[in-house]
């Protein structure tokens, strides 16, 4: 099973909204996985999953109510060496790493 590294940076301007979205985001990562398949270090999660990185990222975006102008998400597929990004990223990141970066989401 592939291992994904997931990093989410949610906008913290509204504390109540942030905590609610963070909780939904964390539950969505944990859904369908055993505790030994997930490791967390702050806002970085290491997830062992049969889901592809792009599908996993798109599911997180759809279910957690993230805002593309204020939040950002990176899902890295370790086996493929690709980073799937979504949200408010520096425009130059894709130009600097064209073979590694894939934009995802609706």
BELDAGI-V266816 format. One record per residue. RES is the residue in three letters. BURIAL is I if it has 24 or more other ideal C-beta (glycine too) atoms within 12 Angstrom, else O. Layout:
# BELDAGI-V266816
((RES | BURIAL) (RES | BURIAL))
This chain:
# BELDAGI-V266816
((UNK | O) (UNK | I) (UNK | I) (UNK | I) (UNK | I) (UNK | I) (UNK | I) (UNK | I) (UNK | I) (UNK | I) (UNK | O) (UNK | O) (UNK | O) (UNK | O) (UNK | O) (UNK | O) (UNK | O) (UNK | I) (UNK | O) (UNK | O) (UNK | I) (UNK | I) (UNK | O) (UNK | O) (UNK | I) (UNK | I) (UNK | O) (UNK | I) (UNK | I) (UNK | O) (UNK | O) (UNK | O) (UNK | I) (UNK | O) (UNK | O) (UNK | O) (UNK | O) (UNK | I) (UNK | O) (UNK | O) (UNK | O) (UNK | O) (UNK | O) (UNK | O) (UNK | I) (UNK | O) (UNK | I) (UNK | I) (UNK | I) (UNK | O) (UNK | I) (UNK | O) (UNK | I) (UNK | I) (UNK | O) (UNK | I) (UNK | I) (UNK | I) (UNK | I) (UNK | I) (UNK | I) (UNK | O) (UNK | O) (UNK | I) (UNK | O) (UNK | I) (UNK | O) (UNK | O) (UNK | O) (UNK | O) (UNK | I) (UNK | I) (UNK | I) (UNK | I) (UNK | I) (UNK | I) (UNK | I) (UNK | O) (UNK | O) (UNK | O) (UNK | O) (UNK | I) (UNK | I) (UNK | I) (UNK | I) (UNK | I) (UNK | I) (UNK | O) (UNK | I) (UNK | O) (UNK | O) (UNK | O) (UNK | O) (UNK | O) (UNK | O) (UNK | O) (UNK | O) (UNK | O) (UNK | O) (UNK | O) (UNK | I) (UNK | I) (UNK | I) (UNK | I) (UNK | I) (UNK | O))
